[in-house]
């Protein structure tokens, strides 16, 4: 059968075409703590790859990690700033022209108040988020690769550069204001710069009212001490510093419950810093992880989660209890989780924290944890080891090493990219489809009319999302033998399947989800007769005493339908109209109330001026008329409110109605 796509929206998945503080579901409080309030898939058995879109052809134009802004994913590709629809993976044709490119596209853009900030090697550029037009360009005086995230706070952005293991590079503060809106390439200057031998690689800042906290590289090729810095927020002057083992290549997370700052270092340590209100370090504690770490700590309910490892020593996820400041346990992974964990809390109070791993397939692994847990829950046994369970494993063309943070939207869909050049969306499995405003009476010889139909996907995580634009239906002409139509949602590509503790089966195909709408198909004459009666009823409009003949004509036409009466969708409106007409024709108890109000008005007026009886009589009459008019209007409105189907035409399939010349209606019926 031929298919049609509702509302002409393309549902073709991008992969089928062989193509490729941000506004997301993050708690955007500036703490660098990657926690979402959305309900994420909690096992491979309810997670599905919704789509995968190939971006670029090589390392030079591969995608950056994505940021979620409204309904779009924003990312860079070579010298372009681009948008992608987050529901379909379809790339928009418009793009912003960047002033440079990145050696490695490791950091996402940052979105703040309608402006996008994108780093390139040697500089930073601001763009209008709607038009993708450039606003200004900053070029650093020393330059170098921009490998550090762009952090926003209080009207300024902060980021760093890196030139080599031993070279000097700057950390900069830039006022984000667009001083010259007439120029798109306005040359921006830094508010301040701080130079460091070794520069700044992957390290991100946290800002307070008075200072920022940021890590640095050590300027050597070994694990010599590096510095964790506090810099004056206004001037960039050094306030204090502490030492860490090896380069600090994570951002600094802040946790308000412990009032402490957390980070990791390549020397293989997890750090907790306490800092006074002026920016001076009061304590710096550490825990040995046993392997290097570049993972920004995710702090959630008294626990911290970081990835660690190397290609030679093995890798895993460390779960750290912050009260005892000890490692509660570690979860083995196949590859080194070098990025930030994405955390959420499920309805049973468990923390779920997800990481990508820098291994050949680039799987998403997670830990399920809460206070008191001392070993991996729901592990997979891989090569004889208890391994962190895998949520999803890219397969085929999408399988590659992964070193990008995960982000999630309000529907619990996780977005990420890996070295394959694909951007991917992993969401909760669809449990069922539900429809609203479905028309159930149709005309023989015509296709199903879905113009008012709404279709929702109910996900296993409890989310109900509108997928009307992405479903398909048969568009062949209906016959008298048809008693249902099928709605199909082709939403997924493949998934993992769990295997009782063993490694997942990967690349399992996903079947489309379907639902049906029960319909009655009427012969053309019968259908037109029903539609004509519905039009008579809908044309009644506001009911007055003058509506009586029209109401009687509509009733006569309805009664003449015989067995077809059950297909009239707005008969309740006809009944309501008849009831309203009787109210208008029959004096009601409201007349006594109006009389009482009039008498009260007369008495009140007499108190003011008993001599002016004629004026009082006139005022009383006017008052009574006003009250009567207001009550009539209120009664009419309430009648409409009590009958929500008034004027509705639901239940019938096509427009183009036969008009009745008189109040009589001759109905012919055809039986199946």
C-alpha positions as CSV (number, residue, x, y, z in Angstrom):
1,X,0.0,0.0,0.0
2,X,1.1,3.6,-0.5
3,X,2.0,5.5,2.5
4,X,1.6,9.1,3.5
5,X,3.5,11.1,6.1
6,X,1.4,13.3,8.2
7,X,1.8,17.1,7.8
8,X,4.5,16.5,5.1
9,X,7.2,16.2,7.8
10,X,10.0,13.9,6.8
11,X,10.5,10.9,9.1
12,X,13.4,9.5,7.1
13,X,16.1,8.9,9.6
14,X,19.3,10.6,8.9
15,X,21.3,7.4,8.9
16,X,18.9,5.9,6.3
17,X,20.0,8.8,4.1
18,X,23.7,7.8,4.8
19,X,24.4,11.3,6.3
20,X,25.6,12.3,9.8
21,X,25.7,27.0,30.4
22,X,23.9,25.1,27.5
23,X,20.1,25.0,27.4
24,X,19.5,21.4,28.0
25,X,17.9,19.3,30.7
26,X,21.0,19.9,32.8
27,X,20.6,21.6,36.2
28,X,22.2,24.7,34.8
29,X,23.5,26.2,38.0
30,X,27.1,26.7,36.9
31,X,28.6,24.1,39.2
32,X,29.9,21.9,36.3
33,X,28.0,19.1,38.0
34,X,26.5,17.2,35.0
35,X,23.1,16.2,36.6
36,X,19.8,16.1,34.9
37,X,16.3,16.0,36.3
38,X,15.0,14.0,33.2
39,X,14.2,10.3,33.5
40,X,16.8,8.4,31.5
41,X,16.7,4.8,30.2
42,X,17.8,2.6,33.1
43,X,18.9,-0.5,31.2
44,X,19.7,-1.7,27.7
45,X,16.3,-3.4,27.5
46,X,14.5,-0.1,27.4
47,X,17.0,2.0,25.4
48,X,17.0,2.5,21.6
49,X,19.2,4.3,19.1
50,X,16.6,6.7,17.7
51,X,18.8,8.0,14.9
52,X,22.4,8.5,13.9
53,X,23.6,11.3,11.6
54,X,27.0,11.4,9.9
55,X,28.7,14.8,10.0
56,X,31.8,15.6,7.9
57,X,34.2,13.3,6.0
58,X,37.3,13.5,8.1
59,X,38.9,14.7,11.3
60,X,39.0,18.2,9.9
61,X,35.2,18.6,9.7
62,X,34.0,16.0,12.2
63,X,31.4,17.2,14.7
64,X,32.0,18.7,18.1
65,X,30.0,17.5,21.1
66,X,26.5,18.9,21.0
67,X,24.6,21.4,23.0
68,X,20.8,21.4,23.3
69,X,19.1,24.7,22.6
70,X,15.3,24.4,22.4
71,X,14.4,21.9,19.7
72,X,17.9,22.0,18.2
73,X,21.3,20.4,18.7
74,X,24.1,23.0,18.1
75,X,27.6,21.8,17.1
76,X,30.6,22.8,15.0
77,X,31.9,21.1,11.9
78,X,35.1,22.5,10.4
79,X,34.6,26.2,9.9
80,X,30.8,26.0,10.3
81,X,28.4,26.4,13.2
82,X,25.4,24.2,12.6
83,X,21.9,23.2,13.8
84,X,20.3,19.8,13.8
85,X,16.7,18.8,14.7
86,X,17.0,16.8,17.9
87,X,13.9,14.6,17.1
88,X,15.0,13.5,13.6
89,X,18.8,14.2,13.3
90,X,18.1,16.2,10.1
91,X,20.7,19.0,9.6
92,X,19.4,22.5,8.8
93,X,20.7,24.1,5.7
94,X,21.6,27.5,7.3
95,X,24.9,27.7,9.2
96,X,27.2,30.2,10.8
97,X,30.7,31.0,9.4
98,X,33.4,30.5,12.0
99,X,36.6,32.5,12.1
100,X,38.7,29.4,12.5
101,X,38.7,25.6,13.1
102,X,39.7,23.2,15.9
103,X,42.6,20.7,15.8
104,X,40.3,18.4,17.8
105,X,36.6,19.1,18.3
106,X,36.5,18.2,21.9
107,X,34.3,20.9,23.5
108,X,30.7,21.9,22.8
109,X,29.5,25.4,22.2
110,X,28.1,27.3,25.2
111,X,24.7,29.0,25.0
112,X,23.6,32.0,27.2
113,X,20.6,34.3,26.7
114,X,20.3,34.0,22.9
115,X,24.1,33.9,22.2
116,X,26.3,31.0,21.3
117,X,30.0,31.0,22.2
118,X,32.2,28.8,20.0
119,X,36.0,28.3,20.5
120,X,38.5,27.8,17.7
121,X,42.2,27.4,17.7
122,X,43.5,30.7,18.9
123,X,40.2,32.4,19.7
124,X,36.5,32.6,20.6
125,X,33.6,33.7,18.5
126,X,30.1,34.8,19.5
127,X,27.0,34.1,17.4
128,X,23.3,35.1,17.4
129,X,21.6,31.8,18.4
130,X,18.6,32.4,16.1
131,X,20.3,33.6,12.9
132,X,23.8,32.1,13.5
133,X,25.3,35.4,12.5
134,X,28.6,36.4,14.0
135,X,28.6,39.1,16.7
136,X,32.3,39.4,17.6
137,X,35.6,37.6,17.4
138,X,38.3,37.3,20.1
139,X,41.9,36.3,19.0
140,X,44.3,35.5,21.7
141,X,47.7,37.2,21.7
142,X,49.6,33.9,22.3
143,X,47.1,31.6,20.6
144,X,47.2,27.8,20.7
145,X,44.6,25.1,20.6
146,X,41.4,25.8,22.5
147,X,40.7,22.6,24.3
148,X,39.0,24.0,27.4
149,X,35.3,24.4,27.9
150,X,33.8,27.9,27.8
151,X,32.4,28.7,31.2
152,X,29.9,31.6,31.7
153,X,29.4,33.6,34.8
154,X,28.1,37.1,35.6
155,X,28.4,38.6,32.1
156,X,31.8,37.1,31.2
157,X,33.1,33.9,29.7
158,X,36.3,32.0,30.8
159,X,38.3,29.6,28.7
160,X,42.0,28.5,28.2
161,X,44.5,27.7,25.4
162,X,47.3,25.2,25.0
163,X,50.3,25.2,22.7
164,X,52.5,22.3,23.8
165,X,53.5,20.3,26.9
166,X,56.1,22.9,27.8
167,X,54.8,26.0,26.0
168,X,53.1,29.0,27.6
169,X,49.4,29.8,27.0
170,X,46.7,32.0,28.4
171,X,43.5,31.6,30.4
172,X,41.2,34.4,29.6
173,X,38.2,36.3,30.8
174,X,36.1,38.0,28.1
175,X,33.1,40.4,28.6
176,X,30.4,39.0,26.4
177,X,28.7,42.4,25.5
178,X,28.5,43.3,21.8
179,X,29.9,46.8,21.9
180,X,29.4,47.3,18.1
181,X,26.2,45.6,16.8
182,X,26.9,47.0,13.3
183,X,29.9,44.7,12.9
184,X,29.9,40.9,12.6
185,X,33.7,40.6,12.9
186,X,34.2,43.1,15.7
187,X,37.6,42.5,17.3
188,X,37.1,41.6,20.9
189,X,39.6,42.1,23.7
190,X,40.0,40.1,26.8
191,X,39.1,41.6,30.2
192,X,42.2,39.9,31.6
193,X,44.6,37.1,30.7
194,X,46.6,34.8,33.0
195,X,49.6,33.1,31.4
196,X,50.9,29.6,32.5
197,X,53.8,27.5,31.3
198,X,52.0,24.3,30.1
199,X,48.8,26.2,29.4
200,X,45.3,24.9,29.9
201,X,44.1,21.6,28.4
202,X,40.5,20.4,28.9
203,X,40.4,22.2,32.3
204,X,37.3,24.3,33.1
205,X,36.7,26.9,35.7
206,X,34.1,27.4,38.5
207,X,33.3,31.0,39.5
208,X,32.2,32.5,42.8
209,X,31.3,36.2,43.5
210,X,35.0,37.0,44.0
211,X,37.2,34.5,42.3
212,X,37.4,31.6,39.9
213,X,39.0,28.2,40.5
214,X,40.7,26.5,37.6
215,X,43.4,23.8,37.1
216,X,46.4,23.9,34.8
217,X,49.0,21.8,33.0
218,X,52.4,21.4,34.7
219,X,54.6,22.5,31.8
220,X,56.5,19.1,31.7
221,X,56.1,15.8,30.0
222,X,55.8,13.8,33.2
223,X,53.6,13.8,36.3
224,X,55.4,16.7,38.0
225,X,53.1,18.8,40.2
226,X,50.6,21.1,38.5
227,X,48.6,23.9,40.2
228,X,45.0,24.4,41.1
229,X,44.5,28.2,40.9
230,X,42.3,30.8,42.4
231,X,42.2,34.0,40.3
232,X,40.6,37.3,41.1
233,X,37.4,37.4,39.1
234,X,37.8,41.1,38.2
235,X,41.5,41.4,37.5
236,X,42.8,37.8,36.9
237,X,45.5,38.2,39.6
238,X,46.6,35.0,41.3
239,X,45.1,34.7,44.8
240,X,46.4,31.3,45.9
241,X,47.3,27.9,44.5
242,X,47.6,24.3,45.5
243,X,49.5,21.3,44.1
244,X,48.2,18.2,42.3
245,X,50.0,15.3,40.9
246,X,50.2,15.6,37.1
247,X,48.3,17.8,34.7
248,X,44.8,18.9,35.8
249,X,42.6,18.1,32.8
250,X,39.2,18.1,34.3
251,X,36.8,21.0,35.1
252,X,36.2,22.0,38.7
253,X,32.9,20.8,40.2
254,X,31.4,22.6,43.2
255,X,29.0,20.8,45.7
256,X,27.0,23.1,47.9
257,X,26.2,20.3,50.4
258,X,29.8,19.8,51.3
259,X,30.8,23.4,50.3
260,X,33.8,21.9,48.5
261,X,35.5,21.9,45.1
262,X,36.3,18.6,43.3
263,X,38.6,17.7,40.4
264,X,40.9,15.0,39.1
265,X,44.5,14.9,37.8
266,X,46.5,12.8,35.3
267,X,48.7,11.6,38.1
268,X,45.8,9.4,39.2
269,X,44.2,11.3,42.0
270,X,40.7,12.6,43.0
271,X,40.9,15.9,44.9
272,X,38.7,17.8,47.3
273,X,39.5,21.5,48.0
274,X,38.1,23.7,50.6
275,X,38.5,27.5,50.0
276,X,37.6,30.5,52.1
277,X,35.5,33.4,50.9
278,X,38.6,35.3,49.8
279,X,39.9,32.5,47.6
280,X,42.5,31.0,49.9
281,X,42.9,27.3,50.1
282,X,42.3,26.0,53.6
283,X,42.5,22.2,52.8
284,X,43.4,20.0,49.8
285,X,42.6,16.3,50.3
286,X,43.2,13.5,47.7
287,X,42.4,9.9,47.0
288,X,44.6,7.7,44.8
289,X,42.6,6.2,41.9
290,X,45.4,3.9,40.7
291,X,45.4,5.3,37.1
292,X,45.2,8.6,35.4
293,X,41.9,10.6,35.3
294,X,40.7,13.5,33.2
295,X,37.1,13.0,34.3
296,X,35.2,16.0,35.8
297,X,33.6,14.7,39.0
298,X,29.8,14.2,39.0
299,X,28.6,14.7,42.6
300,X,25.2,13.3,43.5
301,X,23.6,12.5,46.9
302,X,26.9,12.3,48.9
303,X,28.8,10.4,46.2
304,X,31.3,11.4,43.5
305,X,31.7,9.5,40.2
306,X,34.8,9.7,38.0
307,X,36.3,7.7,35.2
308,X,39.9,6.6,35.4
309,X,42.3,4.4,33.4
310,X,44.7,4.0,30.5
311,X,45.2,1.7,27.6
312,X,47.9,-0.2,29.6
313,X,46.6,-0.3,33.2
314,X,42.9,-1.0,32.7
315,X,40.0,1.4,33.4
316,X,36.8,1.9,35.3
317,X,34.4,4.2,37.2
318,X,35.3,5.1,40.8
319,X,32.5,5.6,43.2
320,X,33.6,7.8,46.1
321,X,31.7,8.2,49.3
322,X,32.2,11.9,50.3
323,X,31.3,11.4,54.0
324,X,34.1,8.9,54.6
325,X,36.2,10.2,51.7
326,X,37.0,6.7,50.5
327,X,36.4,4.8,47.3
328,X,33.3,2.7,48.0
329,X,34.0,0.5,45.0
330,X,35.1,0.6,41.3
331,X,33.2,-0.6,38.3
332,X,35.4,-2.0,35.5
333,X,34.9,-0.7,32.0
334,X,36.2,-1.9,28.6
335,X,37.7,1.5,27.8
336,X,38.9,4.6,29.7
337,X,35.9,6.9,30.6
338,X,37.7,10.3,30.1
339,X,34.8,12.6,30.2
340,X,32.1,13.8,32.7
341,X,29.4,11.4,33.9
342,X,25.8,12.2,33.2
343,X,23.9,11.7,36.5
344,X,20.2,11.4,37.4
345,X,18.2,9.9,40.3
346,X,15.4,7.4,39.7
347,X,12.1,7.0,41.5
348,X,13.6,4.5,43.9
349,X,16.4,6.8,45.0
350,X,19.2,5.2,43.0
351,X,21.8,7.4,41.4
352,X,22.4,6.4,37.7
353,X,25.6,7.9,36.2
354,X,26.4,7.3,32.6
355,X,29.8,7.5,30.8
356,X,31.1,7.0,27.3
357,X,34.3,4.9,27.2
358,X,37.2,5.5,25.0
359,X,37.3,2.0,23.4
360,X,36.7,0.5,20.0
361,X,32.9,0.6,20.1
362,X,32.5,3.6,22.4
363,X,29.7,2.1,24.5
364,X,27.7,4.0,27.1
365,X,28.2,2.4,30.5
366,X,26.6,3.3,33.8
367,X,26.6,2.6,37.5
368,X,23.4,2.2,39.6
369,X,24.3,3.3,43.1
370,X,23.3,5.0,46.4
371,X,24.7,5.4,49.9
372,X,25.7,2.0,51.4
373,X,26.2,0.2,48.1
374,X,29.7,-1.4,48.0
375,X,29.8,-3.3,44.8
376,X,28.6,-3.1,41.2
377,X,24.9,-3.6,40.8
378,X,23.5,-5.5,37.8
379,X,27.0,-6.2,36.5
380,X,27.9,-7.8,33.2
381,X,30.6,-10.5,33.3
382,X,33.1,-9.7,30.6
383,X,36.3,-11.7,30.4
384,X,35.6,-13.1,33.9
385,X,35.3,-9.6,35.4
386,X,32.3,-7.8,36.9
387,X,31.9,-4.9,34.5
388,X,29.7,-1.8,34.6
389,X,26.5,-2.6,32.6
390,X,26.3,-1.2,29.1
391,X,23.3,0.9,28.2
392,X,24.0,1.1,24.5
393,X,26.8,0.0,22.1
394,X,27.3,1.7,18.7
395,X,27.5,-0.9,15.9
396,X,28.7,-1.0,12.3
397,X,29.5,2.5,10.9
398,X,28.7,4.1,14.3
399,X,31.2,2.0,16.3
400,X,34.3,4.1,17.3
401,X,36.2,5.5,20.3
402,X,34.3,8.1,22.3
403,X,35.6,11.0,24.2
404,X,32.6,13.4,24.4
405,X,30.3,14.3,27.2
406,X,26.7,13.1,27.2
407,X,23.8,15.5,27.3
408,X,20.1,14.8,27.8
409,X,16.8,16.6,26.9
410,X,13.5,16.8,28.7
411,X,12.3,13.5,27.2
412,X,15.3,11.6,28.6
413,X,17.0,11.2,25.3
414,X,20.8,11.1,25.5
415,X,22.8,12.8,22.7
416,X,26.5,12.2,22.0
417,X,29.1,11.9,19.2
418,X,32.1,9.7,18.8
419,X,35.1,9.4,16.5
420,X,33.0,7.8,13.8
421,X,31.7,11.3,12.9
422,X,28.2,10.3,13.8
423,X,26.0,12.3,16.2
424,X,23.6,9.9,17.9
425,X,20.4,10.0,20.0
426,X,19.7,7.2,22.4
427,X,16.2,7.4,24.0
428,X,13.8,5.4,26.0
429,X,11.9,2.6,24.2
430,X,8.4,3.4,23.0
431,X,5.9,1.4,25.0
432,X,2.8,2.3,22.9
433,X,1.2,4.9,20.7
434,X,-2.0,6.8,21.7
435,X,-4.2,8.9,19.5
436,X,-6.4,11.9,20.1
437,X,-9.0,13.6,17.9
438,X,-9.1,10.5,15.8
439,X,-12.0,10.5,13.3
440,X,-14.0,7.2,13.4
441,X,-16.6,7.8,10.8
442,X,-15.3,7.8,7.2
443,X,-16.5,8.2,3.6
444,X,-16.2,5.3,1.3
445,X,-13.9,5.9,-1.6
446,X,-11.7,8.5,0.2
447,X,-8.5,8.2,2.2
448,X,-8.5,8.5,6.0
449,X,-8.6,12.2,7.0
450,X,-5.9,12.7,9.6
451,X,-6.0,16.5,9.6
452,X,-7.0,16.8,13.3
453,X,-5.3,13.6,14.5
454,X,-2.7,13.9,17.3
455,X,-0.4,10.9,17.9
456,X,1.7,10.5,21.1
457,X,4.4,8.0,21.9
458,X,4.3,6.8,25.5
459,X,7.9,5.9,26.5
460,X,9.0,3.3,29.0
461,X,10.4,6.1,31.2
462,X,6.8,7.5,31.5
463,X,7.3,10.4,29.1
464,X,4.5,11.1,26.6
465,X,5.7,13.0,23.6
466,X,4.0,14.3,20.4
467,X,5.1,12.4,17.3
468,X,2.3,13.4,15.0
469,X,4.7,14.8,12.5
470,X,6.7,11.6,12.3
471,X,4.0,8.8,11.8
472,X,2.7,7.3,8.6
473,X,-0.7,5.9,7.6
474,X,-2.2,4.2,4.6
475,X,-3.4,6.7,2.0
476,X,-5.4,4.3,-0.1
477,X,-9.2,4.8,-0.5
478,X,-11.3,3.2,2.2
479,X,-13.9,0.6,1.3
480,X,-17.0,-0.6,3.1
481,X,-15.1,-3.6,4.4
482,X,-12.5,-1.5,6.2
483,X,-13.0,-1.3,10.0
484,X,-9.6,0.1,11.1
485,X,-6.7,2.1,9.9
486,X,-3.1,1.6,11.1
487,X,-0.7,4.3,12.4
488,X,3.0,3.5,12.2
489,X,5.9,5.1,14.0
490,X,9.3,4.2,12.6
491,X,11.4,5.6,15.4
492,X,14.5,3.5,16.0
493,X,17.5,1.8,14.4
494,X,18.9,-0.8,16.8
495,X,19.6,-1.5,20.4
496,X,21.5,-3.7,22.9
497,X,19.9,-6.8,24.5
498,X,21.0,-8.0,27.9
499,X,22.1,-11.6,28.5
500,X,21.8,-12.5,32.2
501,X,25.0,-10.9,33.4
502,X,27.0,-11.6,30.3
503,X,28.0,-9.1,27.6
504,X,25.1,-7.5,25.7
505,X,24.1,-8.7,22.3
506,X,24.5,-5.5,20.2
507,X,23.0,-4.2,17.0
508,X,19.6,-5.7,17.6
509,X,17.1,-4.2,15.1
510,X,14.2,-2.2,16.3
511,X,10.7,-2.8,14.9
512,X,8.3,0.0,14.2
513,X,5.5,0.7,16.7
514,X,1.9,0.6,15.5
515,X,-1.6,1.3,16.7
516,X,-5.0,1.1,15.1
517,X,-8.0,3.4,14.9
518,X,-11.4,1.7,14.7
519,X,-13.5,3.3,11.9
520,X,-16.9,2.9,10.3
521,X,-16.9,3.5,6.6
522,X,-20.3,4.9,5.3
523,X,-21.5,4.9,1.8
524,X,-21.1,8.3,0.2
525,X,-24.8,9.2,0.3
526,X,-25.1,8.2,4.0
527,X,-21.9,10.0,4.9
528,X,-23.0,13.2,3.2
529,X,-26.4,13.0,5.0
530,X,-24.7,12.8,8.4
531,X,-22.3,15.7,7.5
532,X,-25.3,17.8,6.4
533,X,-27.0,17.4,9.8
534,X,-23.8,18.2,11.6
535,X,-23.5,21.4,9.7
536,X,-27.1,22.4,10.5
537,X,-26.3,21.9,14.2
538,X,-22.9,23.7,14.1
539,X,-24.6,26.6,12.2
540,X,-27.0,27.3,15.1
541,X,-24.5,29.6,16.8
542,X,-25.7,31.7,19.7
543,X,-29.2,30.7,20.8
544,X,-31.9,33.3,20.9
545,X,-35.7,33.2,20.6
546,X,-35.2,33.7,16.9
547,X,-33.3,30.4,16.7
548,X,-36.5,28.3,17.2
549,X,-37.1,27.5,13.5
550,X,-33.5,26.6,12.9
551,X,-33.4,24.3,16.0
552,X,-36.6,22.5,14.9
553,X,-35.2,22.1,11.4
554,X,-32.0,20.6,12.8
555,X,-33.9,18.2,15.1
556,X,-36.1,17.1,12.2
557,X,-33.1,16.4,10.0
558,X,-31.4,14.5,12.8
559,X,-34.5,12.4,13.5
560,X,-34.9,11.6,9.8
561,X,-31.4,9.9,9.8
562,X,-32.8,6.8,11.5
563,X,-30.0,4.3,12.1
564,X,-27.5,6.8,11.0
565,X,-28.1,9.1,14.0
566,X,-25.4,7.4,16.0
567,X,-22.8,8.8,13.7
568,X,-23.7,12.5,14.3
569,X,-20.8,13.8,16.4
570,X,-22.3,17.0,17.7
571,X,-25.8,15.9,18.8
572,X,-25.1,17.1,22.3
573,X,-24.9,20.6,20.9
574,X,-28.4,20.2,19.5
575,X,-29.8,19.1,22.8
576,X,-28.1,22.0,24.6
577,X,-29.6,24.4,22.1
578,X,-33.1,23.0,22.7
579,X,-32.7,23.4,26.5
580,X,-31.4,26.9,26.1
581,X,-34.4,27.8,23.9
582,X,-36.8,26.5,26.6
583,X,-35.1,28.6,29.2
584,X,-35.6,31.7,27.1
585,X,-39.2,30.9,26.5
586,X,-40.1,30.0,30.1
587,X,-39.9,32.6,33.0
588,X,-37.3,31.4,35.5
589,X,-36.7,31.9,39.1
590,X,-34.1,34.4,38.2
591,X,-36.9,36.9,37.5
592,X,-37.7,37.0,41.3
593,X,-34.1,37.6,42.0
594,X,-34.1,40.5,39.6
595,X,-37.2,41.9,41.2
596,X,-35.5,41.7,44.6
597,X,-32.5,43.5,43.3
598,X,-34.7,46.2,41.9
599,X,-36.5,46.7,45.2
600,X,-33.2,47.0,47.0
601,X,-32.0,49.6,44.6
602,X,-35.2,51.6,45.0
603,X,-34.9,51.5,48.8
604,X,-31.3,52.6,48.6
605,X,-32.0,55.4,46.2
606,X,-34.9,56.6,48.4
607,X,-32.6,56.9,51.4
608,X,-30.4,59.3,49.4
609,X,-33.2,61.4,48.0
610,X,-36.8,60.5,48.8
611,X,-38.1,63.6,47.0
612,X,-36.9,62.4,43.6
613,X,-39.2,59.4,43.1
614,X,-39.3,59.7,39.3
615,X,-35.5,59.5,39.1
616,X,-35.6,56.6,41.5
617,X,-38.2,54.7,39.4
618,X,-36.1,55.3,36.3
619,X,-32.9,54.1,38.0
620,X,-34.6,51.0,39.3
621,X,-35.9,50.1,35.8
622,X,-32.5,50.6,34.3
623,X,-30.9,48.5,37.0
624,X,-33.3,45.6,36.5
625,X,-32.7,45.6,32.8
626,X,-29.0,45.5,33.3
627,X,-29.1,42.6,35.8
628,X,-31.5,40.7,33.5
629,X,-29.2,41.1,30.5
630,X,-26.1,40.0,32.5
631,X,-27.8,36.9,33.9
632,X,-29.0,35.9,30.4
633,X,-25.5,36.2,29.1
634,X,-24.1,34.2,32.0
635,X,-26.7,31.5,31.5
636,X,-25.8,31.2,27.9
637,X,-22.1,30.9,28.6
638,X,-22.7,28.3,31.3
639,X,-24.8,26.3,28.9
640,X,-21.9,26.2,26.5
641,X,-19.4,25.3,29.3
642,X,-21.6,22.4,30.4
643,X,-21.5,21.0,26.9
644,X,-17.9,20.8,25.7
645,X,-18.9,19.1,22.5
646,X,-20.9,22.2,21.3
647,X,-20.0,22.9,17.7
648,X,-17.6,20.0,17.5
649,X,-17.4,17.9,14.3
650,X,-15.2,15.1,15.7
651,X,-16.1,11.6,14.5
652,X,-16.4,12.5,10.8
653,X,-13.7,12.3,8.2
654,X,-13.9,14.8,5.4
655,X,-15.1,18.3,4.6
656,X,-17.2,19.3,1.6
657,X,-20.8,19.1,3.0
658,X,-24.2,18.9,1.3
659,X,-26.4,21.8,2.3
660,X,-30.1,21.1,3.0
661,X,-32.6,23.3,1.1
662,X,-35.4,22.7,3.6
663,X,-35.9,21.3,7.1
664,X,-36.8,17.9,5.8
665,X,-34.1,15.3,5.1
666,X,-34.3,12.1,3.1
667,X,-31.7,9.6,4.3
668,X,-30.6,6.6,2.4
669,X,-28.5,3.9,4.0
670,X,-26.3,1.2,2.8
671,X,-25.5,-1.8,4.9
672,X,-22.2,-3.8,4.9
